[in-house]
Amino acid sequence: MRNAAAIDDCPTPRVMLLLGSAPDVVRCEAWPKRAFSRIVAINNAWRVRPDWDFLVHAGDFPSHRLPRGEALRQAQIFSAAHYVPAQNSFGGFVYAGATMALTAAYWTIHSQKPDVLAFLGCDMIYDRTGKTHFYGIGRADPLRPDVTLRNLEAKSARLLVQALKRDCLCINLSDLPRSRLIFPRLTFDELRDLSHDRISEMKSQVLAGIRFDKAEKAERIENDLGYFYEDGMYWNHLDEIDESYLADIDRLWISAVETGQR
């Protein structure tokens, strides 16, 4: 945890907004930029509003979909060369989950060290009729058959705990009835009224609901298994990965976090 002197040096909480591509991400179009320290867009989400600060995109993201012109000149754009080392610092893709909502979150926590990381458009729910993404029909990347994405709720529970260990609170700004993110929910009005004291109070409330014995057991198993691949290319090692062990780890992360926080 940061000490009191460090907090005094930063009177305004460092609240960052992470934008995914779900249809409801457009709710943020009218939100004032001053409500956030920085805005991080994932893949196509840079198109939602022009004042984003960072774009984190997948390594296979098509180049023709990247920003151009003035947006490109002002941009700070990051891809695999940046997010792979960041995700490695949290244990690697096999345990953290290889979908961009999770990957961009780990990159943001690692590189920007926010007090609060607020998610919008990242619920990873695709059972509604109509367009799947704000720009139309897109690929539901988190639902692809992948050894790292067996249980998205468990991966978000892991992210919540890992963020808190680095003094960051993950929250969900979604107003959808369901989400794969096991984070506390806030409205935008509640978010922009956050003070350091209120953030500390919320962190304490979340921490009180975490079974750290379960979380520590999950981390011990992760370390013992050693499914860590520095280049991030876990798909080249699938014959080394036992999915039954990953299912056990997922169950531990879920049991470590009270689902009542969703």
N, C-alpha and C positions, 0 to 999 in steps of 0.2 A: 504494500500500500504506500502511496505517496504521503510524505509527512506534511504537517500543517504549514511549514514554511513554503513548501512547493505550491500548495493550494493558494496561499496568500499571494504568490507571484502570478497566479492565473485566476483572477477574480471571476471570470466568466467560464463556466464549464465548457469543456471541449466536446461538443456534441456533433457527431458526423452522421450524415444521411447516406444510406446505401440503397441504390435503386436497381431493382430487377425489372423484368419485362412483362410481368403479369398485367392484364388489362387495367386493373385499378391503380397502377402506378401513376396514371395521369392525374390522380387526385392532388398531387404535389405541385402542379403547374402554377397555382396561385400562391403557394406558400412563399413568404419572403426569404430571400437568401440569408439575411442577417440572423435568421433563427438557427443557422448551422455554421459551425466552424469551417467545414468543407463538405462537398457533395461528391460521392463516388458513384459513378455509373458503371454498370456491368454490361458488356457486349453492346447490344442495340440501344440500351437505355439512355445513352448520351443524347438521343433524339428527343427525349421527353421535355427537357428544358435546356436553354443555351448556357446557363451559368454553372455547369458542373466544373469541378476542379480536377478530378482524376477519372480516367477511363481504364478499367481493368478488363481485358478481353482474353478469351480462350486462344490457345496457340493456333487452333485451326479456324479462327474467326476469319471470314472472307475479307480480303483487303478492300474490296469495293464498298464495304459497309462501314469503313472507318470514316471519321470526320475529315473534311477537307477544307481548304481555304482558310479563312480567319479562325474558324474553330480549331483547325489542326495547328495553326501557328501558336495559339494560346494554350494548347492542350498539354497535359502530362499524361502520357499513355504508357501503360504497363502490360506486359504479357508474361509468357512462361518463364523467361529468363529472370523475372523479378518475383513472381508468385511461387515458383517452385522452392527456392530457398526459404521464403517466408513460411510456406506450409510445412517444410521440413523441420523448421524450428518448433513446430507443434506436434511432431511425431510422424509426419508424412501423409501421403494421400490415402493409403489403405485404411488408416484409422480415422482420418479427418473427413474423408468423403470428397470425391472428385467431381463435384458439380460447381459451377461458377459462383453461385450464391454463397456457398461455404468457402470456396477458395478465395474470393474477393474479400470476404469478411476476415479471414485469417491474415491476408495481406494487409488490410487496413489496420487491424489491431497491432500487427508486428511493426509496420512502418510509420504509422501516424499516432499511435498511442492515445486514442480518444478516451474520454471519461465515459461517454455513452455512444454506442453504435446503434442507430435506429434503422430498421429494415422496412422497406416498402416495396411491394410488387415481388416479394420473394417467398410467398406462401407455398408454392409448388403444389397447388391444387388444380387439377386439370379436368374435373368431371362436370364442369358447367358447359352448356351448349353455347355455340357461337365461337368467336375468336379466342384463341388460347393465349395470345400475347397482345400488347397494346397496338402493334402494327399489323395484326391479322393472325393468320395461322402459322405457327412456328413449331419447331421440334421441342417436345417436352424432355429436355436433356436429363433432368433428375430421374425420370422414369425409365431410362434405357437400362437394359439388363447389364449390370456392372457389379463386380464384387465389392466395390466400395460404397454402393448405394442401396444396400439391402434394406436399411431401415433409416429413413430420413429423420424421423423423430429422434432416434438415438444419436445421429450425427449432430443434430442441433442441440441436444442435451450436452453432448461433449463440448461443443463450441461454447455454450453458455458457461460451463465450468472453467474451461481453459481461458476464456476472456476474463472472468472474475479473478482468476489467479494473477492476471496482469492488470488488475484494477480497472477493468472496463466492464460496463453493464450493457448487455445486448437487450434491446427491446424491440417490439413489433408494433408498427403503426397501422397494421392492417385492420380493417373493419369487417372482414369476411368472417362468417361463422366458424370456419375451419382453417387450420394452418398446420403445416408440417413443422413449424418452428415452435419449440417449447421455450418461449421467452415471455416475460411479462408484457402486457399490452398497455399502450398509452394512446390517447388521442393527440393530435397535433397541438391543440391548445395546452394540454398538460405538459407536453414535451417542451414547448417554448417557455414555460414558466419554471423549468427545473433550475434549482440552485444546487450548490455543492452539498448543502445540508440535506436536501431532499434526495439527491443521488446517493449519498451515504446511507440514508435511511432505507432506500429501496434496495441497495446492495445488501444491507444487513438482513432485510426481510427475505431476500432470495437465498442468501447464504444459510439462513436458518432452516430452509427447506431442503437443503442438499445433504444427502448421505455421503459424507466424504469417505467413509470406509468402503462404500461401493465404488466410488470414483477412483480411489487409490488402488483398489483391487483390479479395476479395469486397466489402469495404467501399468500395473505390474505385469499383467498378462500381455499387454501390447509390447512392453519391453522384452519380455521373455521370448515371445514369438519372433521378434525381429523382422517383421514384414516392412522393412524400411529400404527404400530405393532412392538413392540420392538424386538421380536424374529425373525422378518423378514418373518414369515409364514402368509402372507396376504391371501393365498389361503384358510386358515381356517376361513376367515371372509368375504367371497364373498357376503353373504347375507346382509352385512352392507354397501356395496360399490355400489353407484349409478353411473353407467357408463356415464350417460348423464352429470353429473357434471364433470367427468374426461374429457369428450369431450370439455366442456367449458374451462377447464383449459388448455388443449392442444391448443385450438384456441388462447388463450391469449399468450401462450409462442411463438407460431409461429408469431403472430402479433407483438411481442416485438422485434423480431430479423429480420433484413432485409435479405431476402432470396438471395439478390444479393451478399452476402458474400460467397455463396457456390461455 
